[in-house]
Amino acid sequence: LIISGSGIVLFYKDFSGKSDHIKPGQLGGIVTAMLKFSTQKTGFPVSYIELSNLGCCVLSNGDNGVTCCVLHDVQDGADFGKLMAREFLQAFVQRYGKDLSGSSGISSSDTYMQFNTRIPFIIRSCRAPILHHLQEQRGIVLAILC
């Protein structure tokens, strides 16, 4: 889920096929409200929410106010959600950053639907950070060599 600073959903993709009950437009407003509320009350934006079986990682780009919200299985862990949110947000801002901060402002969500074609490349680009993280774990090199 990619959301503008005002809560407008710019891009939404469901990988599970099970989220018929999720309404992206409402979720965009809820996430934006949570970000503003947590920043007002604590001085920091909310970054991760964990429910019984659902994790929600939220990451914002300060330059243009775009936020990425990744909903994932709680067993995947917060680090996975953070990695995916960071990669999706970085790719989205890299592709549409000039449009978002330009004088024309945010276009219709149809403008951003082509971002869907970038998703396989974004997911593949996550391999390097995962492998790097594994290399930093104690004993992993020895385990791989054995």
Accessible surface in RSA format (square Angstrom, percent):
REM  Atomic radii and reference values for relative SASA: ProtOr
REM  Chains: A
REM  Algorithm: Lee & Richards
REM  Probe-radius: 1.40
REM  Slices: 20
REM RES _ NUM      All-atoms   Total-Side   Main-Chain    Non-polar    All polar
REM                ABS   REL    ABS   REL    ABS   REL    ABS   REL    ABS   REL
RES LEU A   1    23.30  13.0   3.51   2.5  19.79  49.8   3.51   2.5  19.79  53.3
RES ILE A   2     2.69   1.5   2.69   2.0   0.00   0.0   2.69   1.9   0.00   0.0
RES ILE A   3     0.34   0.2   0.34   0.3   0.00   0.0   0.34   0.2   0.00   0.0
RES SER A   4     1.30   1.1   0.14   0.2   1.16   2.7   0.29   0.6   1.01   1.4
RES GLY A   5    37.35  46.1   0.00   N/A  37.35  46.1  27.42  75.3   9.92  22.2
RES SER A   6    84.09  71.1  49.63  66.2  34.46  79.4  49.88 106.2  34.20  47.9
RES GLY A   7     9.56  11.8   0.00   N/A   9.56  11.8   3.23   8.9   6.33  14.2
RES ILE A   8    96.91  55.1  91.50  68.2   5.41  13.0  96.91  69.8   0.00   0.0
RES VAL A   9    23.69  15.6  14.07  12.7   9.62  23.2  14.07  12.2   9.62  26.1
RES LEU A  10     0.52   0.3   0.11   0.1   0.41   1.0   0.25   0.2   0.27   0.7
RES PHE A  11     9.93   5.0   7.45   4.6   2.48   6.4   9.93   6.0   0.00   0.0
RES TYR A  12    66.82  31.2  52.20  29.7  14.62  38.0  48.51  36.5  18.31  22.6
RES LYS A  13    82.21  40.1  67.50  41.4  14.71  35.0  26.76  24.1  55.45  59.1
RES ASP A  14    51.97  36.4  28.73  28.6  23.24  54.9  17.08  40.2  34.89  34.8
RES PHE A  15   123.00  61.5  85.48  52.9  37.52  97.6  89.96  54.5  33.04  94.6
RES SER A  16    69.61  58.8  39.64  52.9  29.97  69.0  44.85  95.5  24.77  34.7
RES GLY A  17    58.57  72.2   0.00   N/A  58.57  72.2  34.39  94.4  24.18  54.2
RES LYS A  18   166.57  81.3 147.48  90.5  19.08  45.4  97.58  87.8  68.98  73.5
RES SER A  19    15.39  13.0  10.54  14.1   4.84  11.2  10.45  22.3   4.94   6.9
RES ASP A  20   135.28  94.8 106.20 105.7  29.08  68.8  42.24  99.4  93.04  92.8
RES HIS A  21   142.46  77.9 119.17  82.8  23.29  59.6  94.37  97.3  48.09  56.0
RES ILE A  22    37.66  21.4  25.68  19.1  11.97  28.9  29.48  21.2   8.17  22.2
RES LYS A  23   118.99  58.0 113.02  69.3   5.97  14.2  74.75  67.3  44.24  47.1
RES PRO A  24    38.39  28.0  38.39  35.0   0.00   0.0  38.39  31.7   0.00   0.0
RES GLY A  25    53.55  66.0   0.00   N/A  53.55  66.0  36.36  99.8  17.19  38.5
RES GLN A  26   116.83  65.3 106.74  78.0  10.08  24.0  43.38  92.3  73.45  55.7
RES LEU A  27    32.45  18.1  31.40  22.5   1.05   2.6  31.99  22.5   0.45   1.2
RES GLY A  28     0.00   0.0   0.00   N/A   0.00   0.0   0.00   0.0   0.00   0.0
RES GLY A  29    34.91  43.1   0.00   N/A  34.91  43.1  29.89  82.0   5.02  11.2
RES ILE A  30    96.62  55.0  92.99  69.3   3.63   8.8  96.00  69.1   0.62   1.7
RES VAL A  31     0.81   0.5   0.81   0.7   0.00   0.0   0.81   0.7   0.00   0.0
RES THR A  32    14.37  10.2  14.37  14.6   0.00   0.0  12.22  16.4   2.15   3.2
RES ALA A  33    58.62  53.9  49.76  76.8   8.86  20.2  56.02  78.9   2.60   6.9
RES MET A  34    58.83  30.5  53.59  35.5   5.24  12.5  35.74  30.4  23.08  30.6
RES LEU A  35    20.93  11.7  20.50  14.7   0.42   1.1  20.79  14.6   0.14   0.4
RES LYS A  36   114.93  56.1 110.50  67.8   4.43  10.5  75.01  67.5  39.92  42.5
RES PHE A  37   123.12  61.6 121.22  75.1   1.90   5.0 122.62  74.3   0.50   1.4
RES SER A  38    20.33  17.2  18.36  24.5   1.96   4.5  20.33  43.3   0.00   0.0
RES THR A  39    62.45  44.4  57.32  58.1   5.13  12.2  51.66  69.4  10.79  16.3
RES GLN A  40   143.98  80.5 106.84  78.1  37.14  88.4  42.34  90.1 101.64  77.1
RES LYS A  41   141.45  69.0 108.21  66.4  33.24  79.1  52.88  47.6  88.58  94.4
RES THR A  42    89.12  63.4  63.06  63.9  26.05  62.1  69.11  92.8  20.01  30.2
RES GLY A  43    51.49  63.5   0.00   N/A  51.49  63.5  28.36  77.8  23.13  51.8
RES PHE A  44   148.30  74.2 146.93  91.0   1.38   3.6 146.93  89.1   1.38   3.9
RES PRO A  45    74.62  54.4  64.17  58.5  10.46  38.0  64.17  53.0  10.46  65.0
RES VAL A  46    31.03  20.4  23.47  21.2   7.56  18.2  29.49  25.6   1.54   4.2
RES SER A  47    68.92  58.2  65.66  87.6   3.26   7.5  33.80  72.0  35.13  49.2
RES TYR A  48    59.50  27.8  36.72  20.9  22.77  59.3  36.68  27.6  22.82  28.1
RES ILE A  49    46.95  26.7  43.60  32.5   3.35   8.1  46.86  33.7   0.09   0.2
RES GLU A  50   108.72  62.4  79.00  59.8  29.72  70.8  17.06  33.0  91.65  74.8
RES LEU A  51   104.55  58.2  94.69  67.7   9.86  24.8 100.89  70.9   3.66   9.8
RES SER A  52   113.35  95.8  73.13  97.6  40.22  92.6  60.34 128.5  53.01  74.3
RES ASN A  53   108.09  74.5 101.91  98.5   6.18  14.9  27.90  67.2  80.19  77.5
RES LEU A  54    57.11  31.8  56.80  40.6   0.32   0.8  56.80  39.9   0.32   0.9
RES GLY A  55     0.00   0.0   0.00   N/A   0.00   0.0   0.00   0.0   0.00   0.0
RES CYS A  56    11.37   8.6  11.37  12.7   0.00   0.0   6.56  16.6   4.81   5.2
RES CYS A  57     5.61   4.2   5.61   6.3   0.00   0.0   0.00   0.0   5.61   6.1
RES VAL A  58     3.68   2.4   0.13   0.1   3.55   8.6   0.13   0.1   3.55   9.6
RES LEU A  59    55.78  31.1  53.72  38.4   2.06   5.2  55.78  39.2   0.00   0.0
RES SER A  60    50.67  42.8  26.81  35.8  23.85  55.0  24.81  52.8  25.86  36.2
RES ASN A  61    31.89  22.0  27.26  26.3   4.63  11.2   4.53  10.9  27.37  26.5
RES GLY A  62    81.33 100.3   0.00   N/A  81.33 100.3  42.94 117.8  38.40  86.0
RES ASP A  63   136.08  95.3 102.16 101.7  33.92  80.2  30.39  71.5 105.70 105.4
RES ASN A  64    33.78  23.3   5.44   5.3  28.35  68.3  11.22  27.0  22.56  21.8
RES GLY A  65    29.74  36.7   0.00   N/A  29.74  36.7  26.06  71.5   3.68   8.2
RES VAL A  66     0.76   0.5   0.76   0.7   0.00   0.0   0.76   0.7   0.00   0.0
RES THR A  67     6.35   4.5   6.35   6.4   0.00   0.0   1.15   1.5   5.20   7.9
RES CYS A  68     1.01   0.8   1.01   1.1   0.00   0.0   0.00   0.0   1.01   1.1
RES CYS A  69     1.33   1.0   0.00   0.0   1.33   3.1   0.00   0.0   1.33   1.4
RES VAL A  70    20.09  13.2  17.01  15.4   3.09   7.4  20.09  17.5   0.00   0.0
RES LEU A  71    53.29  29.7  25.51  18.3  27.78  69.8  25.65  18.0  27.64  74.4
RES HIS A  72    13.89   7.6   5.18   3.6   8.71  22.3  13.89  14.3   0.00   0.0
RES ASP A  73    73.43  51.4  63.59  63.3   9.83  23.3  23.32  54.9  50.11  50.0
RES VAL A  74    32.21  21.2  23.88  21.6   8.33  20.1  23.88  20.8   8.33  22.6
RES GLN A  75   164.29  91.9 128.23  93.7  36.06  85.8  42.21  89.8 122.08  92.6
RES ASP A  76    72.42  50.7  48.79  48.6  23.62  55.9   9.57  22.5  62.85  62.7
RES GLY A  77    26.06  32.1   0.00   N/A  26.06  32.1  26.06  71.5   0.00   0.0
RES ALA A  78    44.39  40.8  36.92  57.0   7.46  17.0  37.11  52.3   7.27  19.3
RES ASP A  79   110.36  77.3 103.35 102.9   7.00  16.6  37.81  89.0  72.54  72.3
RES PHE A  80    78.56  39.3  72.40  44.8   6.16  16.0  76.84  46.6   1.72   4.9
RES GLY A  81     0.00   0.0   0.00   N/A   0.00   0.0   0.00   0.0   0.00   0.0
RES LYS A  82   114.72  56.0 114.70  70.4   0.02   0.0  57.41  51.7  57.32  61.1
RES LEU A  83    17.69   9.9  17.06  12.2   0.64   1.6  17.39  12.2   0.30   0.8
RES MET A  84    16.17   8.4  16.17  10.7   0.00   0.0  12.87  10.9   3.30   4.4
RES ALA A  85     0.00   0.0   0.00   0.0   0.00   0.0   0.00   0.0   0.00   0.0
RES ARG A  86    95.73  40.2  94.81  48.3   0.92   2.2  45.35  62.0  50.38  30.5
RES GLU A  87    26.97  15.5  25.32  19.2   1.66   3.9   0.00   0.0  26.97  22.0
RES PHE A  88    18.08   9.0  18.08  11.2   0.00   0.0  18.08  11.0   0.00   0.0
RES LEU A  89     9.37   5.2   9.37   6.7   0.00   0.0   9.37   6.6   0.00   0.0
RES GLN A  90   110.38  61.7 101.68  74.3   8.70  20.7  38.44  81.8  71.94  54.6
RES ALA A  91    14.82  13.6  10.43  16.1   4.39  10.0  12.38  17.4   2.43   6.4
RES PHE A  92     0.00   0.0   0.00   0.0   0.00   0.0   0.00   0.0   0.00   0.0
RES VAL A  93    29.70  19.5  26.62  24.1   3.08   7.4  26.62  23.1   3.08   8.4
RES GLN A  94   153.84  86.0 120.05  87.7  33.79  80.5  46.37  98.7 107.47  81.5
RES ARG A  95   124.52  52.3 106.48  54.3  18.04  42.9  36.48  49.9  88.04  53.4
RES TYR A  96     4.16   1.9   3.80   2.2   0.35   0.9   3.17   2.4   0.99   1.2
RES GLY A  97    11.74  14.5   0.00   N/A  11.74  14.5  10.52  28.9   1.22   2.7
RES LYS A  98   187.12  91.3 174.66 107.2  12.46  29.7 121.67 109.5  65.45  69.7
RES ASP A  99    59.90  42.0  55.90  55.6   4.00   9.4  12.64  29.7  47.26  47.1
RES LEU A 100    15.16   8.4   0.94   0.7  14.22  35.8   0.94   0.7  14.22  38.3
RES SER A 101    81.57  68.9  46.13  61.6  35.43  81.6  34.27  73.0  47.29  66.3
RES GLY A 102    33.25  41.0   0.00   N/A  33.25  41.0  24.46  67.1   8.79  19.7
RES SER A 103   133.11 112.5  81.53 108.8  51.58 118.8  60.46 128.7  72.65 101.8
RES SER A 104    98.53  83.3  61.99  82.7  36.54  84.2  54.31 115.6  44.22  62.0
RES GLY A 105    22.36  27.6   0.00   N/A  22.36  27.6  21.98  60.3   0.37   0.8
RES ILE A 106    67.14  38.2  37.08  27.6  30.06  72.5  37.08  26.7  30.06  81.6
RES SER A 107    47.69  40.3  31.12  41.5  16.57  38.2  20.11  42.8  27.58  38.6
RES SER A 108    69.21  58.5  50.01  66.7  19.21  44.2  54.57 116.2  14.65  20.5
RES SER A 109    49.64  41.9  43.59  58.2   6.04  13.9  13.08  27.8  36.56  51.2
RES ASP A 110   111.21  77.9  98.08  97.6  13.12  31.0  30.22  71.1  80.99  80.8
RES THR A 111    61.17  43.5  41.33  41.9  19.84  47.3  38.89  52.2  22.28  33.7
RES TYR A 112     0.11   0.1   0.11   0.1   0.00   0.0   0.00   0.0   0.11   0.1
RES MET A 113    97.08  50.3  92.75  61.4   4.33  10.3  78.03  66.3  19.05  25.2
RES GLN A 114   126.51  70.7 121.25  88.6   5.26  12.5  40.58  86.4  85.93  65.2
RES PHE A 115     2.03   1.0   1.45   0.9   0.58   1.5   2.03   1.2   0.00   0.0
RES ASN A 116    58.06  40.0  52.66  50.9   5.40  13.0   5.63  13.6  52.43  50.7
RES THR A 117    96.57  68.7  84.26  85.4  12.31  29.3  77.34 103.9  19.22  29.1
RES ARG A 118   100.98  42.4 100.98  51.5   0.00   0.0  27.11  37.0  73.87  44.8
RES ILE A 119     8.60   4.9   8.60   6.4   0.00   0.0   8.60   6.2   0.00   0.0
RES PRO A 120    62.78  45.8  56.02  51.1   6.76  24.6  61.70  50.9   1.08   6.7
RES PHE A 121   110.20  55.1 104.12  64.5   6.08  15.8 105.44  63.9   4.76  13.6
RES ILE A 122     6.08   3.5   3.80   2.8   2.28   5.5   6.08   4.4   0.00   0.0
RES ILE A 123    76.49  43.5  73.35  54.6   3.14   7.6  73.35  52.8   3.14   8.5
RES ARG A 124   118.93  49.9 114.67  58.5   4.26  10.1  44.66  61.0  74.27  45.0
RES SER A 125    56.12  47.4  37.81  50.5  18.31  42.2  47.48 101.1   8.64  12.1
RES CYS A 126     4.60   3.5   4.60   5.1   0.00   0.0   4.60  11.7   0.00   0.0
RES ARG A 127   149.21  62.6 146.97  74.9   2.24   5.3  61.21  83.7  88.00  53.3
RES ALA A 128    68.45  62.9  59.13  91.3   9.32  21.2  64.44  90.7   4.02  10.6
RES PRO A 129    41.24  30.1  29.64  27.0  11.60  42.2  36.84  30.4   4.40  27.3
RES ILE A 130    76.00  43.2  73.47  54.7   2.53   6.1  76.00  54.7   0.00   0.0
RES LEU A 131   106.46  59.3 105.99  75.8   0.46   1.2 105.99  74.4   0.46   1.2
RES HIS A 132   106.03  57.9 104.21  72.4   1.82   4.6  76.21  78.5  29.82  34.7
RES HIS A 133    94.99  51.9  94.22  65.5   0.77   2.0  60.70  62.6  34.30  39.9
RES LEU A 134    69.49  38.7  69.49  49.7   0.00   0.0  69.49  48.8   0.00   0.0
RES GLN A 135   120.37  67.3 104.75  76.6  15.62  37.2  26.32  56.0  94.05  71.3
RES GLU A 136   113.91  65.4  79.82  60.4  34.09  81.2  39.19  75.8  74.72  61.0
RES GLN A 137    76.18  42.6  70.84  51.8   5.34  12.7  23.05  49.1  53.13  40.3
RES ARG A 138   242.04 101.6 204.00 104.0  38.04  90.6  86.10 117.7 155.94  94.5
RES GLY A 139    44.09  54.4   0.00   N/A  44.09  54.4  30.24  83.0  13.85  31.0
RES ILE A 140    43.30  24.6  41.29  30.8   2.01   4.8  43.23  31.1   0.06   0.2
RES VAL A 141    82.54  54.3  81.57  73.8   0.97   2.3  81.91  71.2   0.63   1.7
RES LEU A 142   121.29  67.5 118.41  84.7   2.87   7.2 119.56  84.0   1.72   4.6
RES ALA A 143    66.80  61.4  42.02  64.9  24.78  56.4  50.12  70.6  16.68  44.2
RES ILE A 144   125.75  71.6 100.23  74.7  25.52  61.5 106.53  76.7  19.22  52.2
RES LEU A 145   138.12  76.9 105.40  75.4  32.72  82.2 107.76  75.7  30.36  81.7
RES CYS A 146   127.65  96.6  64.75  72.2  62.90 147.8  53.60 135.8  74.05  79.9
END  Absolute sums over single chains surface
CHAIN  1 A     9414.8       7450.3       1964.6       5604.7       3810.1
END  Absolute sums over all chains
TOTAL          9414.8       7450.3       1964.6       5604.7       3810.1
